[in-house]
Amino acid sequence: MDARSVISRDGTRIGWTTTGRGEPLVLVHGAGADHTRWGAYASKLSDRFALHLVDRRGRGLSSDGQSYSIEREYDDIAAVAEAIGSGVTVLGHSYGGPIALGATMRTAAITRAVCYEGWPAVEGGPMPFGEGDAPDRVQALLDAGDEDGAVTLLMRELVGLTQEQVEWMRGQPMWAGRLAAAHTLPRELRTDASITLSEADLRSISTPVLLLIGGQNEESLRPQARELCSLLQHGRIGVLPGQGHMAMDTAPELLTDTITSFMESKA
């Protein structure tokens, strides 16, 4: 893999690795992770796409800013897309989903966006969920030097993974990246429950957008996705039958085929 970087609007260096050949696909990981989160899944995509695996600010190949906001993350991914060129598709997973969507408003280099179980709420409407005291509990674990406990809390209580699934993740190379990025969890958990875009902003997005839902979560997430699609110019909903929040691990071919079909579609 080749490593590259670009300077975002606020002076933060954003780094990523590149592999594969074909149309450019930027992968934006979720909270408590880095680019290694994509792991073996990236190897399945690299024969179809030129993959760009971003380390979001504050971890890995990227530096950090003096202050944090989700809008700066929009700028980061827009800067990466513009450095790559044009005709860029962005896939954002979980917390990376609203970042992928927000970045479409910052640059014409992004021509498609996929948000997998992560997107903003509509400003002025009810928030879909709250994090409760999780940010404070995670911070307490970090203050005690327990990065593993902090990441485990995220996965078990907020993502909803079973202990068996967490043990599997703990045995993967990605776990080291999650531990190294654990210090970013409190700020992202506090931000996550308040990420919104106005109706006007959503209506201004002309980029085709695919909102992906795992079939196990369809009942809870489809109403939010339907509301967003009613405002987006070219929004659509895709469902991954039988899957949850981690289809890149549990059904990589299904996820890949879904993304490929969306990228090859005319709208």
MARNU-628244 format. One record per residue (C-alpha): residue in one letter; x, y, z; residue number from 0. Coordinates in Angstrom, 3 decimals. Layout:
N
<node><residu>A</residu><x>X</x><y>Y</y><z>Z</z><num>NUM</num></node>
...
end
This chain:
267
<node><residu>M</residu><x>0.000</x><y>0.000</y><z>0.000</z><num>0</num></node>
<node><residu>D</residu><x>1.097</x><y>3.561</y><z>-0.703</z><num>1</num></node>
<node><residu>A</residu><x>0.705</x><y>6.194</y><z>2.019</z><num>2</num></node>
<node><residu>R</residu><x>-0.428</x><y>9.714</y><z>1.148</z><num>3</num></node>
<node><residu>S</residu><x>-1.567</x><y>12.792</y><z>3.042</z><num>4</num></node>
<node><residu>V</residu><x>-3.186</x><y>16.170</y><z>2.507</z><num>5</num></node>
<node><residu>I</residu><x>-3.588</x><y>19.280</y><z>4.659</z><num>6</num></node>
<node><residu>S</residu><x>-7.193</x><y>19.950</y><z>5.625</z><num>7</num></node>
<node><residu>R</residu><x>-8.718</x><y>23.415</y><z>5.903</z><num>8</num></node>
<node><residu>D</residu><x>-7.703</x><y>23.936</y><z>9.545</z><num>9</num></node>
<node><residu>G</residu><x>-4.117</x><y>22.789</y><z>8.971</z><num>10</num></node>
<node><residu>T</residu><x>-4.568</x><y>19.211</y><z>10.158</z><num>11</num></node>
<node><residu>R</residu><x>-2.711</x><y>16.557</y><z>8.182</z><num>12</num></node>
<node><residu>I</residu><x>-5.025</x><y>13.755</y><z>7.017</z><num>13</num></node>
<node><residu>G</residu><x>-3.341</x><y>10.553</y><z>5.901</z><num>14</num></node>
<node><residu>W</residu><x>-4.531</x><y>7.510</y><z>4.032</z><num>15</num></node>
<node><residu>T</residu><x>-3.253</x><y>4.405</y><z>2.293</z><num>16</num></node>
<node><residu>T</residu><x>-4.017</x><y>3.496</y><z>-1.299</z><num>17</num></node>
<node><residu>T</residu><x>-4.277</x><y>0.085</y><z>-2.906</z><num>18</num></node>
<node><residu>G</residu><x>-6.001</x><y>-1.555</y><z>-5.871</z><num>19</num></node>
<node><residu>R</residu><x>-7.022</x><y>-0.307</y><z>-9.293</z><num>20</num></node>
<node><residu>G</residu><x>-10.220</x><y>1.050</y><z>-10.764</z><num>21</num></node>
<node><residu>E</residu><x>-12.703</x><y>3.747</y><z>-9.787</z><num>22</num></node>
<node><residu>P</residu><x>-11.724</x><y>5.615</y><z>-6.612</z><num>23</num></node>
<node><residu>L</residu><x>-13.475</x><y>4.496</y><z>-3.426</z><num>24</num></node>
<node><residu>V</residu><x>-12.688</x><y>6.259</y><z>-0.144</z><num>25</num></node>
<node><residu>L</residu><x>-13.375</x><y>4.223</y><z>3.006</z><num>26</num></node>
<node><residu>V</residu><x>-14.207</x><y>6.216</y><z>6.156</z><num>27</num></node>
<node><residu>H</residu><x>-14.152</x><y>4.197</y><z>9.377</z><num>28</num></node>
<node><residu>G</residu><x>-16.362</x><y>4.708</y><z>12.406</z><num>29</num></node>
<node><residu>A</residu><x>-15.636</x><y>5.653</y><z>16.009</z><num>30</num></node>
<node><residu>G</residu><x>-12.816</x><y>4.086</y><z>17.965</z><num>31</num></node>
<node><residu>A</residu><x>-10.968</x><y>2.776</y><z>14.916</z><num>32</num></node>
<node><residu>D</residu><x>-8.437</x><y>3.591</y><z>12.223</z><num>33</num></node>
<node><residu>H</residu><x>-7.945</x><y>2.515</y><z>8.601</z><num>34</num></node>
<node><residu>T</residu><x>-6.956</x><y>-1.011</y><z>9.681</z><num>35</num></node>
<node><residu>R</residu><x>-10.585</x><y>-1.549</y><z>10.674</z><num>36</num></node>
<node><residu>W</residu><x>-11.283</x><y>-2.493</y><z>7.051</z><num>37</num></node>
<node><residu>G</residu><x>-8.700</x><y>-5.300</y><z>7.288</z><num>38</num></node>
<node><residu>A</residu><x>-9.436</x><y>-8.296</y><z>5.084</z><num>39</num></node>
<node><residu>Y</residu><x>-12.459</x><y>-6.567</y><z>3.571</z><num>40</num></node>
<node><residu>A</residu><x>-10.208</x><y>-4.109</y><z>1.759</z><num>41</num></node>
<node><residu>S</residu><x>-8.447</x><y>-6.993</y><z>0.008</z><num>42</num></node>
<node><residu>K</residu><x>-11.798</x><y>-8.133</y><z>-1.385</z><num>43</num></node>
<node><residu>L</residu><x>-12.425</x><y>-4.676</y><z>-2.852</z><num>44</num></node>
<node><residu>S</residu><x>-8.967</x><y>-3.968</y><z>-4.232</z><num>45</num></node>
<node><residu>D</residu><x>-9.502</x><y>-5.995</y><z>-7.416</z><num>46</num></node>
<node><residu>R</residu><x>-12.511</x><y>-3.809</y><z>-8.270</z><num>47</num></node>
<node><residu>F</residu><x>-11.599</x><y>-0.336</y><z>-7.020</z><num>48</num></node>
<node><residu>A</residu><x>-8.717</x><y>1.997</y><z>-6.257</z><num>49</num></node>
<node><residu>L</residu><x>-9.163</x><y>2.018</y><z>-2.493</z><num>50</num></node>
<node><residu>H</residu><x>-8.246</x><y>4.945</y><z>-0.265</z><num>51</num></node>
<node><residu>L</residu><x>-8.368</x><y>3.977</y><z>3.427</z><num>52</num></node>
<node><residu>V</residu><x>-8.444</x><y>7.117</y><z>5.539</z><num>53</num></node>
<node><residu>D</residu><x>-7.211</x><y>7.558</y><z>9.095</z><num>54</num></node>
<node><residu>R</residu><x>-9.612</x><y>10.135</y><z>10.484</z><num>55</num></node>
<node><residu>R</residu><x>-8.082</x><y>12.983</y><z>12.487</z><num>56</num></node>
<node><residu>G</residu><x>-6.451</x><y>12.087</y><z>15.766</z><num>57</num></node>
<node><residu>R</residu><x>-5.085</x><y>8.658</y><z>14.849</z><num>58</num></node>
<node><residu>G</residu><x>-2.700</x><y>6.687</y><z>12.654</z><num>59</num></node>
<node><residu>L</residu><x>-1.351</x><y>8.619</y><z>9.694</z><num>60</num></node>
<node><residu>S</residu><x>-3.349</x><y>11.745</y><z>10.604</z><num>61</num></node>
<node><residu>S</residu><x>-2.608</x><y>14.527</y><z>13.057</z><num>62</num></node>
<node><residu>D</residu><x>-5.215</x><y>16.279</y><z>15.211</z><num>63</num></node>
<node><residu>G</residu><x>-6.590</x><y>19.792</y><z>15.457</z><num>64</num></node>
<node><residu>Q</residu><x>-6.641</x><y>22.066</y><z>18.477</z><num>65</num></node>
<node><residu>S</residu><x>-10.423</x><y>21.747</y><z>18.686</z><num>66</num></node>
<node><residu>Y</residu><x>-12.914</x><y>19.206</y><z>17.398</z><num>67</num></node>
<node><residu>S</residu><x>-16.130</x><y>19.438</y><z>15.415</z><num>68</num></node>
<node><residu>I</residu><x>-17.879</x><y>17.160</y><z>12.949</z><num>69</num></node>
<node><residu>E</residu><x>-17.691</x><y>19.935</y><z>10.346</z><num>70</num></node>
<node><residu>R</residu><x>-13.883</x><y>19.685</y><z>10.381</z><num>71</num></node>
<node><residu>E</residu><x>-14.246</x><y>16.015</y><z>9.546</z><num>72</num></node>
<node><residu>Y</residu><x>-16.382</x><y>16.974</y><z>6.541</z><num>73</num></node>
<node><residu>D</residu><x>-13.516</x><y>19.207</y><z>5.428</z><num>74</num></node>
<node><residu>D</residu><x>-11.018</x><y>16.374</y><z>5.935</z><num>75</num></node>
<node><residu>I</residu><x>-12.757</x><y>13.913</y><z>3.635</z><num>76</num></node>
<node><residu>A</residu><x>-13.428</x><y>16.637</y><z>1.066</z><num>77</num></node>
<node><residu>A</residu><x>-9.698</x><y>17.424</y><z>1.059</z><num>78</num></node>
<node><residu>V</residu><x>-8.846</x><y>13.746</y><z>0.558</z><num>79</num></node>
<node><residu>A</residu><x>-11.322</x><y>13.463</y><z>-2.331</z><num>80</num></node>
<node><residu>E</residu><x>-9.917</x><y>16.555</y><z>-4.034</z><num>81</num></node>
<node><residu>A</residu><x>-6.362</x><y>15.236</y><z>-3.645</z><num>82</num></node>
<node><residu>I</residu><x>-7.447</x><y>12.002</y><z>-5.318</z><num>83</num></node>
<node><residu>G</residu><x>-9.060</x><y>13.809</y><z>-8.246</z><num>84</num></node>
<node><residu>S</residu><x>-12.666</x><y>13.446</y><z>-9.373</z><num>85</num></node>
<node><residu>G</residu><x>-15.413</x><y>10.858</y><z>-9.643</z><num>86</num></node>
<node><residu>V</residu><x>-14.843</x><y>9.741</y><z>-6.052</z><num>87</num></node>
<node><residu>T</residu><x>-17.268</x><y>7.508</y><z>-4.166</z><num>88</num></node>
<node><residu>V</residu><x>-17.114</x><y>7.704</y><z>-0.362</z><num>89</num></node>
<node><residu>L</residu><x>-18.230</x><y>4.835</y><z>1.878</z><num>90</num></node>
<node><residu>G</residu><x>-18.740</x><y>5.855</y><z>5.498</z><num>91</num></node>
<node><residu>H</residu><x>-19.490</x><y>3.266</y><z>8.168</z><num>92</num></node>
<node><residu>S</residu><x>-21.285</x><y>4.127</y><z>11.417</z><num>93</num></node>
<node><residu>Y</residu><x>-19.839</x><y>7.465</y><z>12.653</z><num>94</num></node>
<node><residu>G</residu><x>-18.165</x><y>7.720</y><z>9.260</z><num>95</num></node>
<node><residu>G</residu><x>-21.578</x><y>7.805</y><z>7.565</z><num>96</num></node>
<node><residu>P</residu><x>-22.555</x><y>11.382</y><z>8.440</z><num>97</num></node>
<node><residu>I</residu><x>-18.991</x><y>12.445</y><z>7.639</z><num>98</num></node>
<node><residu>A</residu><x>-19.303</x><y>10.959</y><z>4.160</z><num>99</num></node>
<node><residu>L</residu><x>-22.620</x><y>12.749</y><z>3.613</z><num>100</num></node>
<node><residu>G</residu><x>-21.380</x><y>16.058</y><z>5.005</z><num>101</num></node>
<node><residu>A</residu><x>-18.295</x><y>15.926</y><z>2.796</z><num>102</num></node>
<node><residu>T</residu><x>-20.485</x><y>15.888</y><z>-0.327</z><num>103</num></node>
<node><residu>M</residu><x>-21.455</x><y>19.482</y><z>0.477</z><num>104</num></node>
<node><residu>R</residu><x>-17.804</x><y>20.564</y><z>0.527</z><num>105</num></node>
<node><residu>T</residu><x>-16.574</x><y>19.374</y><z>-2.870</z><num>106</num></node>
<node><residu>A</residu><x>-17.652</x><y>18.356</y><z>-6.360</z><num>107</num></node>
<node><residu>A</residu><x>-14.933</x><y>15.672</y><z>-6.359</z><num>108</num></node>
<node><residu>I</residu><x>-17.329</x><y>13.341</y><z>-4.510</z><num>109</num></node>
<node><residu>T</residu><x>-19.904</x><y>12.017</y><z>-6.963</z><num>110</num></node>
<node><residu>R</residu><x>-21.476</x><y>9.253</y><z>-4.834</z><num>111</num></node>
<node><residu>A</residu><x>-21.813</x><y>8.545</y><z>-1.127</z><num>112</num></node>
<node><residu>V</residu><x>-22.682</x><y>5.361</y><z>0.754</z><num>113</num></node>
<node><residu>C</residu><x>-23.665</x><y>5.701</y><z>4.418</z><num>114</num></node>
<node><residu>Y</residu><x>-23.802</x><y>2.347</y><z>6.197</z><num>115</num></node>
<node><residu>E</residu><x>-25.870</x><y>2.640</y><z>9.378</z><num>116</num></node>
<node><residu>G</residu><x>-24.744</x><y>6.173</y><z>10.095</z><num>117</num></node>
<node><residu>W</residu><x>-26.269</x><y>9.488</y><z>8.968</z><num>118</num></node>
<node><residu>P</residu><x>-27.289</x><y>12.850</y><z>10.453</z><num>119</num></node>
<node><residu>A</residu><x>-30.673</x><y>13.634</y><z>11.902</z><num>120</num></node>
<node><residu>V</residu><x>-32.776</x><y>16.390</y><z>10.354</z><num>121</num></node>
<node><residu>E</residu><x>-32.177</x><y>19.658</y><z>12.180</z><num>122</num></node>
<node><residu>G</residu><x>-35.102</x><y>20.666</y><z>14.374</z><num>123</num></node>
<node><residu>G</residu><x>-36.528</x><y>17.168</y><z>14.555</z><num>124</num></node>
<node><residu>P</residu><x>-36.236</x><y>14.539</y><z>17.272</z><num>125</num></node>
<node><residu>M</residu><x>-32.827</x><y>12.967</y><z>17.715</z><num>126</num></node>
<node><residu>P</residu><x>-32.941</x><y>9.221</y><z>17.036</z><num>127</num></node>
<node><residu>F</residu><x>-30.923</x><y>8.256</y><z>20.102</z><num>128</num></node>
<node><residu>G</residu><x>-28.714</x><y>9.529</y><z>22.887</z><num>129</num></node>
<node><residu>E</residu><x>-25.493</x><y>8.245</y><z>24.351</z><num>130</num></node>
<node><residu>G</residu><x>-26.555</x><y>8.722</y><z>27.985</z><num>131</num></node>
<node><residu>D</residu><x>-23.599</x><y>8.553</y><z>30.342</z><num>132</num></node>
<node><residu>A</residu><x>-21.490</x><y>6.438</y><z>27.969</z><num>133</num></node>
<node><residu>P</residu><x>-19.012</x><y>9.234</y><z>27.127</z><num>134</num></node>
<node><residu>D</residu><x>-18.290</x><y>9.811</y><z>30.812</z><num>135</num></node>
<node><residu>R</residu><x>-17.940</x><y>6.097</y><z>31.499</z><num>136</num></node>
<node><residu>V</residu><x>-15.590</x><y>5.679</y><z>28.550</z><num>137</num></node>
<node><residu>Q</residu><x>-13.530</x><y>8.648</y><z>29.751</z><num>138</num></node>
<node><residu>A</residu><x>-13.289</x><y>7.123</y><z>33.237</z><num>139</num></node>
<node><residu>L</residu><x>-11.936</x><y>3.890</y><z>31.758</z><num>140</num></node>
<node><residu>L</residu><x>-9.406</x><y>5.828</y><z>29.681</z><num>141</num></node>
<node><residu>D</residu><x>-8.327</x><y>7.833</y><z>32.729</z><num>142</num></node>
<node><residu>A</residu><x>-7.689</x><y>4.510</y><z>34.454</z><num>143</num></node>
<node><residu>G</residu><x>-5.553</x><y>3.342</y><z>31.515</z><num>144</num></node>
<node><residu>D</residu><x>-8.121</x><y>0.755</y><z>30.378</z><num>145</num></node>
<node><residu>E</residu><x>-8.344</x><y>1.320</y><z>26.622</z><num>146</num></node>
<node><residu>D</residu><x>-9.547</x><y>-2.263</y><z>26.110</z><num>147</num></node>
<node><residu>G</residu><x>-12.421</x><y>-1.672</y><z>28.517</z><num>148</num></node>
<node><residu>A</residu><x>-13.363</x><y>1.576</y><z>26.783</z><num>149</num></node>
<node><residu>V</residu><x>-13.503</x><y>-0.047</y><z>23.344</z><num>150</num></node>
<node><residu>T</residu><x>-15.365</x><y>-3.052</y><z>24.735</z><num>151</num></node>
<node><residu>L</residu><x>-17.984</x><y>-0.766</y><z>26.301</z><num>152</num></node>
<node><residu>L</residu><x>-18.535</x><y>0.856</y><z>22.905</z><num>153</num></node>
<node><residu>M</residu><x>-18.925</x><y>-2.458</y><z>21.120</z><num>154</num></node>
<node><residu>R</residu><x>-21.122</x><y>-4.175</y><z>23.707</z><num>155</num></node>
<node><residu>E</residu><x>-23.416</x><y>-1.394</y><z>24.867</z><num>156</num></node>
<node><residu>L</residu><x>-23.629</x><y>1.026</y><z>21.941</z><num>157</num></node>
<node><residu>V</residu><x>-22.954</x><y>-1.094</y><z>18.865</z><num>158</num></node>
<node><residu>G</residu><x>-24.761</x><y>-4.059</y><z>20.414</z><num>159</num></node>
<node><residu>L</residu><x>-22.249</x><y>-6.803</y><z>19.692</z><num>160</num></node>
<node><residu>T</residu><x>-22.256</x><y>-10.031</y><z>21.647</z><num>161</num></node>
<node><residu>Q</residu><x>-19.326</x><y>-10.948</y><z>23.865</z><num>162</num></node>
<node><residu>E</residu><x>-18.428</x><y>-13.638</y><z>21.337</z><num>163</num></node>
<node><residu>Q</residu><x>-18.270</x><y>-11.054</y><z>18.555</z><num>164</num></node>
<node><residu>V</residu><x>-16.094</x><y>-8.779</y><z>20.679</z><num>165</num></node>
<node><residu>E</residu><x>-13.726</x><y>-11.673</y><z>21.415</z><num>166</num></node>
<node><residu>W</residu><x>-13.447</x><y>-12.333</y><z>17.690</z><num>167</num></node>
<node><residu>M</residu><x>-12.616</x><y>-8.664</y><z>17.040</z><num>168</num></node>
<node><residu>R</residu><x>-10.087</x><y>-8.701</y><z>19.868</z><num>169</num></node>
<node><residu>G</residu><x>-8.198</x><y>-11.412</y><z>17.995</z><num>170</num></node>
<node><residu>Q</residu><x>-8.014</x><y>-9.389</y><z>14.748</z><num>171</num></node>
<node><residu>P</residu><x>-5.238</x><y>-6.963</y><z>13.697</z><num>172</num></node>
<node><residu>M</residu><x>-7.791</x><y>-4.123</y><z>13.787</z><num>173</num></node>
<node><residu>W</residu><x>-8.016</x><y>-4.303</y><z>17.596</z><num>174</num></node>
<node><residu>A</residu><x>-4.613</x><y>-2.655</y><z>18.036</z><num>175</num></node>
<node><residu>G</residu><x>-5.848</x><y>0.273</y><z>15.940</z><num>176</num></node>
<node><residu>R</residu><x>-8.981</x><y>0.520</y><z>18.050</z><num>177</num></node>
<node><residu>L</residu><x>-6.953</x><y>0.671</y><z>21.254</z><num>178</num></node>
<node><residu>A</residu><x>-4.695</x><y>3.352</y><z>19.789</z><num>179</num></node>
<node><residu>A</residu><x>-7.730</x><y>5.424</y><z>18.761</z><num>180</num></node>
<node><residu>A</residu><x>-9.625</x><y>4.933</y><z>22.032</z><num>181</num></node>
<node><residu>H</residu><x>-8.740</x><y>8.443</y><z>23.231</z><num>182</num></node>
<node><residu>T</residu><x>-10.990</x><y>9.880</y><z>20.484</z><num>183</num></node>
<node><residu>L</residu><x>-14.068</x><y>8.010</y><z>21.715</z><num>184</num></node>
<node><residu>P</residu><x>-15.424</x><y>10.492</y><z>24.308</z><num>185</num></node>
<node><residu>R</residu><x>-15.520</x><y>13.440</y><z>21.899</z><num>186</num></node>
<node><residu>E</residu><x>-17.063</x><y>11.358</y><z>19.123</z><num>187</num></node>
<node><residu>L</residu><x>-19.671</x><y>9.810</y><z>21.398</z><num>188</num></node>
<node><residu>R</residu><x>-20.659</x><y>13.264</y><z>22.652</z><num>189</num></node>
<node><residu>T</residu><x>-20.867</x><y>14.559</y><z>19.084</z><num>190</num></node>
<node><residu>D</residu><x>-22.669</x><y>11.557</y><z>17.602</z><num>191</num></node>
<node><residu>A</residu><x>-26.002</x><y>12.195</y><z>19.290</z><num>192</num></node>
<node><residu>S</residu><x>-26.121</x><y>15.794</y><z>18.014</z><num>193</num></node>
<node><residu>I</residu><x>-25.115</x><y>15.474</y><z>14.349</z><num>194</num></node>
<node><residu>T</residu><x>-27.742</x><y>17.201</y><z>12.223</z><num>195</num></node>
<node><residu>L</residu><x>-28.138</x><y>18.797</y><z>8.810</z><num>196</num></node>
<node><residu>S</residu><x>-30.823</x><y>21.325</y><z>7.972</z><num>197</num></node>
<node><residu>E</residu><x>-33.569</x><y>20.533</y><z>5.494</z><num>198</num></node>
<node><residu>A</residu><x>-32.074</x><y>23.170</y><z>3.186</z><num>199</num></node>
<node><residu>D</residu><x>-28.639</x><y>21.539</y><z>3.324</z><num>200</num></node>
<node><residu>L</residu><x>-30.073</x><y>18.089</y><z>2.666</z><num>201</num></node>
<node><residu>R</residu><x>-32.128</x><y>19.352</y><z>-0.273</z><num>202</num></node>
<node><residu>S</residu><x>-28.990</x><y>20.964</y><z>-1.730</z><num>203</num></node>
<node><residu>I</residu><x>-27.126</x><y>17.644</y><z>-1.985</z><num>204</num></node>
<node><residu>S</residu><x>-27.275</x><y>16.560</y><z>-5.630</z><num>205</num></node>
<node><residu>T</residu><x>-24.880</x><y>13.643</y><z>-5.154</z><num>206</num></node>
<node><residu>P</residu><x>-26.527</x><y>10.201</y><z>-5.324</z><num>207</num></node>
<node><residu>V</residu><x>-26.618</x><y>8.795</y><z>-1.790</z><num>208</num></node>
<node><residu>L</residu><x>-27.189</x><y>5.199</y><z>-0.682</z><num>209</num></node>
<node><residu>L</residu><x>-28.310</x><y>4.694</y><z>2.919</z><num>210</num></node>
<node><residu>L</residu><x>-27.441</x><y>1.111</y><z>3.826</z><num>211</num></node>
<node><residu>I</residu><x>-29.193</x><y>-0.797</y><z>6.620</z><num>212</num></node>
<node><residu>G</residu><x>-28.509</x><y>-4.271</y><z>7.949</z><num>213</num></node>
<node><residu>G</residu><x>-31.713</x><y>-6.294</y><z>7.804</z><num>214</num></node>
<node><residu>Q</residu><x>-31.500</x><y>-7.000</y><z>11.535</z><num>215</num></node>
<node><residu>N</residu><x>-31.794</x><y>-3.255</y><z>12.207</z><num>216</num></node>
<node><residu>E</residu><x>-34.268</x><y>-2.333</y><z>9.475</z><num>217</num></node>
<node><residu>E</residu><x>-37.255</x><y>-1.776</y><z>11.757</z><num>218</num></node>
<node><residu>S</residu><x>-35.440</x><y>0.788</y><z>13.899</z><num>219</num></node>
<node><residu>L</residu><x>-33.425</x><y>2.546</y><z>11.190</z><num>220</num></node>
<node><residu>R</residu><x>-35.725</x><y>2.645</y><z>8.164</z><num>221</num></node>
<node><residu>P</residu><x>-37.898</x><y>5.551</y><z>9.442</z><num>222</num></node>
<node><residu>Q</residu><x>-34.807</x><y>7.781</y><z>9.802</z><num>223</num></node>
<node><residu>A</residu><x>-33.505</x><y>6.700</y><z>6.397</z><num>224</num></node>
<node><residu>R</residu><x>-36.886</x><y>7.311</y><z>4.770</z><num>225</num></node>
<node><residu>E</residu><x>-37.027</x><y>10.840</y><z>6.192</z><num>226</num></node>
<node><residu>L</residu><x>-33.574</x><y>11.665</y><z>4.811</z><num>227</num></node>
<node><residu>C</residu><x>-34.411</x><y>10.207</y><z>1.403</z><num>228</num></node>
<node><residu>S</residu><x>-37.507</x><y>12.395</y><z>1.222</z><num>229</num></node>
<node><residu>L</residu><x>-35.181</x><y>15.423</y><z>1.358</z><num>230</num></node>
<node><residu>L</residu><x>-32.187</x><y>14.255</y><z>-0.680</z><num>231</num></node>
<node><residu>Q</residu><x>-32.372</x><y>14.807</y><z>-4.431</z><num>232</num></node>
<node><residu>H</residu><x>-31.078</x><y>11.320</y><z>-5.214</z><num>233</num></node>
<node><residu>G</residu><x>-31.343</x><y>9.291</y><z>-2.044</z><num>234</num></node>
<node><residu>R</residu><x>-32.142</x><y>5.612</y><z>-1.860</z><num>235</num></node>
<node><residu>I</residu><x>-32.278</x><y>2.931</y><z>0.816</z><num>236</num></node>
<node><residu>G</residu><x>-30.525</x><y>-0.414</y><z>0.559</z><num>237</num></node>
<node><residu>V</residu><x>-31.052</x><y>-3.347</y><z>2.924</z><num>238</num></node>
<node><residu>L</residu><x>-28.491</x><y>-6.093</y><z>3.573</z><num>239</num></node>
<node><residu>P</residu><x>-30.668</x><y>-9.145</y><z>4.343</z><num>240</num></node>
<node><residu>G</residu><x>-29.821</x><y>-10.945</y><z>7.548</z><num>241</num></node>
<node><residu>Q</residu><x>-27.004</x><y>-8.577</y><z>8.473</z><num>242</num></node>
<node><residu>G</residu><x>-26.360</x><y>-6.189</y><z>11.315</z><num>243</num></node>
<node><residu>H</residu><x>-23.828</x><y>-3.395</y><z>11.746</z><num>244</num></node>
<node><residu>M</residu><x>-20.748</x><y>-5.301</y><z>10.552</z><num>245</num></node>
<node><residu>A</residu><x>-21.517</x><y>-6.756</y><z>7.119</z><num>246</num></node>
<node><residu>M</residu><x>-17.935</x><y>-6.095</y><z>6.003</z><num>247</num></node>
<node><residu>D</residu><x>-17.020</x><y>-8.878</y><z>8.444</z><num>248</num></node>
<node><residu>T</residu><x>-20.091</x><y>-11.117</y><z>8.229</z><num>249</num></node>
<node><residu>A</residu><x>-21.118</x><y>-10.812</y><z>4.557</z><num>250</num></node>
<node><residu>P</residu><x>-18.314</x><y>-9.080</y><z>2.619</z><num>251</num></node>
<node><residu>E</residu><x>-19.442</x><y>-10.291</y><z>-0.805</z><num>252</num></node>
<node><residu>L</residu><x>-22.989</x><y>-9.055</y><z>-0.236</z><num>253</num></node>
<node><residu>L</residu><x>-21.755</x><y>-5.640</y><z>0.852</z><num>254</num></node>
<node><residu>T</residu><x>-19.309</x><y>-5.452</y><z>-2.048</z><num>255</num></node>
<node><residu>D</residu><x>-21.959</x><y>-6.385</y><z>-4.623</z><num>256</num></node>
<node><residu>T</residu><x>-24.342</x><y>-3.786</y><z>-3.168</z><num>257</num></node>
<node><residu>I</residu><x>-21.718</x><y>-1.029</y><z>-3.343</z><num>258</num></node>
<node><residu>T</residu><x>-20.683</x><y>-2.059</y><z>-6.854</z><num>259</num></node>
<node><residu>S</residu><x>-24.275</x><y>-1.997</y><z>-8.120</z><num>260</num></node>
<node><residu>F</residu><x>-24.771</x><y>1.466</y><z>-6.671</z><num>261</num></node>
<node><residu>M</residu><x>-21.549</x><y>2.773</y><z>-8.246</z><num>262</num></node>
<node><residu>E</residu><x>-22.509</x><y>1.325</y><z>-11.618</z><num>263</num></node>
<node><residu>S</residu><x>-26.079</x><y>2.676</y><z>-11.550</z><num>264</num></node>
<node><residu>K</residu><x>-26.947</x><y>5.787</y><z>-13.524</z><num>265</num></node>
<node><residu>A</residu><x>-28.574</x><y>7.684</y><z>-10.665</z><num>266</num></node>
end
